[in-house]
């Protein structure tokens, strides 16, 4: 583990330049910037222009997170140096160890920037596929336009047969390209933003871990006011502060993603139960006779509209139950009448 309990000791041991302190031994290489080859993307086909701009914006977002990470590390270093010159042992030690927490927060921000960069690279796959499909679309449209012009000028031209055959081949090639574009777009879109959301969850949970241990460090600093002339409150929590950093290191090392398959299933159930009604349900509801409402009546909330098909179905069920009960009653009544008639006939015969 490449970690120190103090930013100052790590800084003094390095010869020239500032060094960062972190809990993680995994270091990412610096992200690749723009090169001359990337400038070729300034002219994009119509199909891939919007995604090209989105990818450019993603690059700006990544740069912002990298800048935030660097600023966080710089602030941690400055906090440690300021605490050292206060001549207060408690402030000096706590500020140094809080700086360690802040520097690790900066490291998490940098890791998040790298995850965003990987997600951005996945989106480039969609953009490149869109660029490859654009010529197929243009070729098919060009042949179709040429056929339309030729029909208007020379309807009996023998070239129409050749162009129509070329159009059939172009449409077949375009169908293959469009299907490939659809498949790649769906796959890579899920892949890109799944990676981004998982990285967001990881950064958030690790930030929570670090923030809680940071609060534990601050609680070690006694801020009881002293009267003028009294000596400073002695600081005796150095061992506890070191233990808190050790606990933070252990918690980060033991961290595991909480988004398991079971959690995803639970999320899917939540989304399904809270999703709006299907188009089929809405269409069926639209075909049902609606009671007229006054023009100035208040609009019905969407939640109540979603409950109308369920209420209607419940009413139908209640009617079926009532109908069944009514039929049973009629049957019983008829049976009773028949029994009475038989009894009367028996009595008459006996007389």
C-alpha positions as CSV (number, residue, x, y, z in Angstrom):
1,X,0.0,0.0,0.0
2,X,1.4,3.3,-1.1
3,X,0.0,5.4,1.8
4,X,1.4,7.6,4.5
5,X,-0.3,8.9,7.6
6,X,0.9,12.4,6.9
7,X,1.1,14.5,3.8
8,X,4.1,16.4,5.2
9,X,6.3,13.3,5.7
10,X,5.6,12.1,2.3
11,X,6.3,15.5,0.8
12,X,9.6,16.0,2.6
13,X,10.8,12.5,1.6
14,X,10.4,13.4,-2.1
15,X,13.1,15.4,-3.8
16,X,11.5,18.3,-5.6
17,X,7.9,18.5,-6.8
18,X,4.8,17.7,-4.8
19,X,3.7,14.1,-4.3
20,X,0.2,12.9,-3.6
21,X,-0.8,10.6,-0.8
22,X,-3.5,8.0,-1.4
23,X,-4.8,4.7,0.0
24,X,-4.9,3.0,-3.4
25,X,-1.9,1.4,-5.0
26,X,-3.5,1.4,-8.4
27,X,-2.5,4.4,-10.5
28,X,-4.0,5.3,-13.8
29,X,-1.9,6.7,-16.7
30,X,-2.7,10.2,-17.8
31,X,-5.6,10.4,-20.3
32,X,-4.7,10.9,-23.9
33,X,-5.3,14.4,-25.2
34,X,-6.2,15.6,-28.6
35,X,-3.8,14.9,-31.5
36,X,-3.7,15.8,-35.2
37,X,-5.8,12.7,-36.0
38,X,-8.6,13.9,-33.7
39,X,-8.8,17.1,-35.7
40,X,-10.2,15.1,-38.6
41,X,-13.4,14.8,-36.8
42,X,-14.2,18.5,-37.3
43,X,-16.1,17.6,-40.5
44,X,-18.7,15.0,-39.7
45,X,-21.5,13.3,-41.7
46,X,-25.0,14.5,-40.9
47,X,-25.8,11.3,-39.2
48,X,-23.0,11.5,-36.6
49,X,-22.9,15.3,-36.0
50,X,-25.0,15.2,-32.8
51,X,-23.1,12.3,-31.2
52,X,-19.8,14.0,-32.2
53,X,-20.8,17.1,-30.3
54,X,-21.9,15.0,-27.3
55,X,-18.5,13.3,-27.2
56,X,-16.8,16.7,-27.4
57,X,-18.9,17.8,-24.4
58,X,-18.0,14.6,-22.5
59,X,-14.4,15.6,-23.0
60,X,-15.0,18.9,-21.4
61,X,-16.7,17.2,-18.4
62,X,-13.8,14.8,-18.0
63,X,-11.4,17.8,-18.0
64,X,-13.5,19.5,-15.3
65,X,-13.3,16.4,-13.0
66,X,-9.6,16.1,-13.6
67,X,-9.2,19.8,-12.6
68,X,-11.3,19.2,-9.5
69,X,-9.1,16.3,-8.5
70,X,-5.9,18.4,-8.9
71,X,-7.4,21.2,-6.9
72,X,-8.5,18.9,-4.2
73,X,-4.9,17.6,-3.8
74,X,-3.6,21.1,-3.8
75,X,-6.1,22.1,-1.1
76,X,-5.1,19.1,1.0
77,X,-1.4,20.1,0.8
78,X,-2.1,23.7,1.7
79,X,-4.3,22.7,4.7
80,X,-1.5,20.5,6.1
81,X,1.1,23.2,5.7
82,X,-1.2,25.8,7.3
83,X,-1.9,23.6,10.3
84,X,1.8,23.0,10.8
85,X,2.6,26.7,11.3
86,X,-0.2,27.3,13.8
87,X,2.0,26.0,16.7
88,X,-1.1,24.1,18.0
89,X,-0.3,20.4,18.3
90,X,-4.0,19.4,18.0
91,X,-4.6,21.6,14.9
92,X,-1.4,20.5,13.4
93,X,-2.1,16.8,13.6
94,X,-5.8,16.9,12.7
95,X,-5.3,19.3,9.8
96,X,-2.5,17.0,8.4
97,X,-4.7,13.9,8.7
98,X,-7.8,15.7,7.3
99,X,-5.5,16.6,4.4
100,X,-4.9,12.9,3.8
101,X,-8.7,12.3,3.6
102,X,-9.0,15.2,1.2
103,X,-6.2,13.9,-1.0
104,X,-7.9,10.6,-1.2
105,X,-11.1,12.3,-2.2
106,X,-9.2,13.9,-5.0
107,X,-7.9,10.5,-6.0
108,X,-11.5,9.2,-6.2
109,X,-12.4,12.2,-8.4
110,X,-9.5,11.4,-10.8
111,X,-10.6,7.7,-10.9
112,X,-14.1,8.9,-11.8
113,X,-12.7,11.0,-14.6
114,X,-10.9,7.9,-16.1
115,X,-14.2,6.0,-15.9
116,X,-15.9,8.7,-17.8
117,X,-13.2,8.6,-20.4
118,X,-13.7,4.9,-20.9
119,X,-17.5,5.5,-21.3
120,X,-16.7,8.2,-23.8
121,X,-14.6,5.8,-25.8
122,X,-17.5,3.4,-26.0
123,X,-19.7,6.1,-27.4
124,X,-17.1,6.6,-30.1
125,X,-18.0,3.1,-31.4
126,X,-21.5,4.3,-32.1
127,X,-20.2,7.4,-33.8
128,X,-17.9,5.5,-36.1
129,X,-20.7,3.1,-37.0
130,X,-22.9,6.1,-37.9
131,X,-20.2,7.4,-40.1
132,X,-19.9,4.1,-41.9
133,X,-23.7,4.0,-42.5
134,X,-24.0,7.5,-43.9
135,X,-22.5,6.6,-47.3
136,X,-24.9,3.7,-47.7
137,X,-27.8,6.1,-47.1
138,X,-26.5,8.7,-49.4
139,X,-25.9,6.1,-52.2
140,X,-29.4,4.8,-52.0
141,X,-31.0,8.3,-52.0
142,X,-28.8,9.3,-54.9
143,X,-29.9,6.4,-57.0
144,X,-33.6,7.0,-56.1
145,X,-33.3,10.7,-57.0
146,X,-31.7,9.8,-60.3
147,X,-34.5,7.4,-61.1
148,X,-37.1,10.0,-60.3
149,X,-35.4,12.6,-62.6
150,X,-35.0,10.1,-65.4
151,X,-38.7,9.1,-65.2
152,X,-39.8,12.7,-65.5
153,X,-37.5,13.4,-68.5
154,X,-37.2,10.0,-70.3
155,X,-39.8,7.6,-69.1
156,X,-38.9,5.1,-71.8
157,X,-35.1,5.1,-71.2
158,X,-33.4,1.7,-71.0
159,X,-31.2,3.1,-68.2
160,X,-34.2,2.9,-65.8
161,X,-33.9,-0.9,-65.6
162,X,-30.2,-0.7,-64.7
163,X,-30.8,2.0,-62.1
164,X,-33.7,0.1,-60.5
165,X,-31.4,-3.0,-60.2
166,X,-28.8,-0.8,-58.6
167,X,-31.4,0.6,-56.3
168,X,-32.4,-2.9,-55.2
169,X,-28.8,-3.7,-54.4
170,X,-28.2,-0.4,-52.6
171,X,-31.4,-0.9,-50.5
172,X,-30.2,-4.4,-49.5
173,X,-26.8,-3.1,-48.5
174,X,-28.4,-0.3,-46.6
175,X,-30.7,-2.7,-44.7
176,X,-27.7,-4.7,-43.5
177,X,-25.9,-1.5,-42.5
178,X,-29.0,-0.1,-40.7
179,X,-29.5,-3.4,-38.8
180,X,-25.8,-3.3,-37.7
181,X,-26.2,0.3,-36.6
182,X,-29.2,-0.5,-34.5
183,X,-27.6,-3.5,-32.8
184,X,-24.3,-1.6,-32.1
185,X,-26.2,1.5,-30.9
186,X,-28.3,-0.4,-28.4
187,X,-25.4,-2.5,-27.1
188,X,-22.9,0.3,-26.7
189,X,-25.3,2.8,-25.3
190,X,-26.1,0.4,-22.5
191,X,-22.5,-0.4,-22.0
192,X,-21.3,3.2,-21.9
193,X,-23.8,4.5,-19.4
194,X,-23.9,1.4,-17.3
195,X,-20.1,1.9,-16.8
196,X,-20.7,5.6,-16.0
197,X,-23.5,4.9,-13.5
198,X,-21.5,2.2,-11.8
199,X,-18.5,4.6,-11.5
200,X,-20.8,7.2,-10.1
201,X,-22.1,4.8,-7.4
202,X,-18.5,3.8,-6.6
203,X,-17.3,7.4,-6.2
204,X,-20.3,8.3,-4.1
205,X,-20.0,5.3,-1.7
206,X,-16.3,5.8,-1.3
207,X,-16.8,9.5,-0.7
208,X,-19.3,8.7,2.0
209,X,-16.7,6.4,3.6
210,X,-14.0,9.1,3.6
211,X,-16.3,11.8,4.7
212,X,-17.5,9.8,7.8
213,X,-13.9,9.1,8.8
214,X,-13.1,12.8,8.2
215,X,-15.8,13.7,10.7
216,X,-14.4,11.2,13.2
217,X,-11.1,13.0,12.9
218,X,-12.6,16.4,13.5
219,X,-14.4,15.1,16.6
220,X,-11.0,14.4,18.2
221,X,-10.2,18.1,18.2
222,X,-11.4,19.7,21.5
223,X,-12.9,23.1,20.8
224,X,-13.7,23.9,24.4
225,X,-13.2,27.7,24.8
226,X,-10.3,28.8,27.1
227,X,-10.0,32.0,29.0
228,X,-7.1,34.4,28.4
229,X,-4.0,33.3,30.2
230,X,-4.8,29.6,30.3
231,X,-2.5,27.1,28.6
232,X,-3.7,25.2,25.5
233,X,-5.7,22.1,26.0
234,X,-3.2,19.2,25.6
235,X,-3.7,17.0,22.6
236,X,-3.6,13.3,23.4
237,X,-5.6,11.8,20.5
238,X,-2.7,11.2,18.1
239,X,-3.0,7.4,18.3
240,X,-6.7,7.6,17.7
241,X,-6.2,9.8,14.7
242,X,-3.8,7.3,13.1
243,X,-6.3,4.5,13.8
244,X,-9.0,6.4,12.0
245,X,-6.9,6.6,8.9
246,X,-6.2,2.9,9.2
247,X,-9.9,2.2,9.4
248,X,-10.5,4.4,6.4
249,X,-7.9,2.5,4.5
250,X,-9.5,-0.9,5.5
251,X,-13.0,0.3,4.5
252,X,-11.8,1.4,1.1
253,X,-9.9,-1.9,0.6
254,X,-13.0,-3.9,1.6
255,X,-15.4,-1.9,-0.5
256,X,-17.4,-4.0,-3.0
257,X,-20.0,-2.9,-5.5
258,X,-23.5,-3.0,-4.1
259,X,-25.1,-3.2,-7.5
260,X,-25.3,-6.9,-7.8
261,X,-27.6,-9.0,-10.0
262,X,-30.2,-9.2,-7.2
263,X,-30.1,-5.4,-6.7
264,X,-30.6,-4.9,-10.4
265,X,-33.6,-7.2,-10.3
266,X,-35.1,-5.2,-7.5
267,X,-34.6,-2.0,-9.4
268,X,-36.2,-3.5,-12.4
269,X,-39.2,-4.5,-10.3
270,X,-39.4,-1.0,-9.0
271,X,-39.3,0.6,-12.5
272,X,-41.9,-1.9,-13.7
273,X,-44.3,-1.2,-10.9
274,X,-43.9,2.6,-11.2
275,X,-44.0,2.7,-15.0
276,X,-46.8,4.4,-16.9
277,X,-49.6,2.3,-18.5
278,X,-48.8,0.5,-21.7
279,X,-49.9,2.0,-25.1
280,X,-52.4,-0.9,-25.4
281,X,-54.0,-0.1,-22.0
282,X,-54.2,3.6,-23.0
283,X,-55.8,2.7,-26.3
284,X,-58.4,0.5,-24.7
285,X,-59.2,3.2,-22.3
286,X,-59.5,5.8,-25.1
287,X,-62.0,3.5,-26.9
288,X,-64.3,3.2,-23.8
289,X,-67.2,5.7,-23.6
290,X,-66.3,8.6,-21.4
291,X,-68.8,10.7,-19.4
292,X,-69.1,14.3,-20.6
293,X,-67.4,16.9,-18.4
294,X,-68.1,20.6,-18.1
295,X,-65.8,22.7,-20.2
296,X,-64.5,24.5,-17.1
297,X,-64.0,21.3,-15.1
298,X,-60.6,20.9,-13.5
299,X,-58.2,18.5,-15.4
300,X,-58.0,15.0,-14.0
301,X,-54.5,14.2,-12.6
302,X,-52.5,11.6,-14.5
303,X,-52.5,9.3,-11.5
304,X,-56.3,9.1,-11.5
305,X,-56.3,8.5,-15.3
306,X,-54.0,5.5,-14.8
307,X,-56.4,4.1,-12.2
308,X,-59.5,4.4,-14.4
309,X,-58.9,1.1,-16.4
310,X,-58.3,-0.7,-13.1
311,X,-61.5,0.7,-11.6
312,X,-63.4,-0.2,-14.8
313,X,-62.2,-3.7,-14.6
314,X,-63.2,-4.0,-11.0
315,X,-66.7,-2.8,-11.8
316,X,-67.0,-5.4,-14.5
317,X,-65.9,-8.1,-12.0
318,X,-68.4,-6.9,-9.5
319,X,-71.2,-6.9,-12.2
320,X,-70.2,-10.5,-13.1
321,X,-70.4,-11.5,-9.4
322,X,-73.8,-9.8,-9.0
323,X,-75.1,-11.4,-12.2
324,X,-74.0,-14.8,-10.9
325,X,-75.7,-14.2,-7.6
326,X,-78.9,-13.0,-9.3
327,X,-79.0,-16.1,-11.5
328,X,-78.6,-18.3,-8.5
329,X,-81.4,-16.5,-6.8
330,X,-83.8,-16.9,-9.7
331,X,-82.9,-20.6,-9.9
332,X,-83.7,-21.0,-6.2
333,X,-87.0,-19.1,-6.6
334,X,-88.0,-21.2,-9.5
335,X,-87.1,-24.3,-7.6
336,X,-89.2,-23.2,-4.6
337,X,-92.2,-22.5,-6.8
338,X,-91.9,-26.0,-8.3
339,X,-91.8,-27.5,-4.8
340,X,-94.9,-25.5,-3.7
341,X,-96.8,-26.6,-6.9
342,X,-95.9,-30.3,-6.2
343,X,-97.1,-30.0,-2.6
344,X,-100.4,-28.5,-3.7
345,X,-101.0,-31.3,-6.2
346,X,-100.3,-33.9,-3.6
347,X,-102.7,-32.3,-1.1
348,X,-105.5,-32.2,-3.8
349,X,-105.0,-35.8,-4.7
350,X,-105.2,-36.8,-1.1
351,X,-108.5,-34.9,-0.6
